[in-house]
Amino acid sequence: MRPPICDLCRAPVKFKDNYTDFLVKFSDYEDLPPRIVGHPKGLLWFCDKHIKNASNYTHLSSSDALTAMREDLGI
């Protein structure tokens, strides 16, 4: 698993109890095979500033979602 850093703005993701509240699965999500360590494709971290917006794009691939979010936010 990659460290908890927002995939949009690169800010550290700060969570208290449930880290999964800051992970979003996109349409290209692929779970890792058994006994494989790493970060699943299509699963991205978002900080508390961007997590709500990210959930609007789960129908897109992770790369298309990031592009759309950057366009929306003018980044």
C-alpha positions, 0 to 999 in steps of 0.5 A, a space after each residue: 500500500 502506498 503511503 497516505 498522501 493525497 493523489 490530487 494535491 500531494 498533502 498528507 492524509 490525516 485520519 484518526 480511526 478509519 483510514 479506508 474513509 480516505 481511499 476511493 475505488 475507481 472503475 479500473 480498480 483491481 484487487 491484488 492477487 493473494 499473498 501479493 504486497 503493493 497498492 491496488 490499481 484504481 485505488 487512490 488516497 484523498 485528503 479531507 479537502 478532496 475526498 468528497 469531490 473524488 467520490 463523484 468520479 468513481 464511474 471513471 478510471 482513476 487517471 480520468 478522475 484525476 484529470 477531471 478533478 484537476 480541470 474542475 478545481 483549476 489545478 
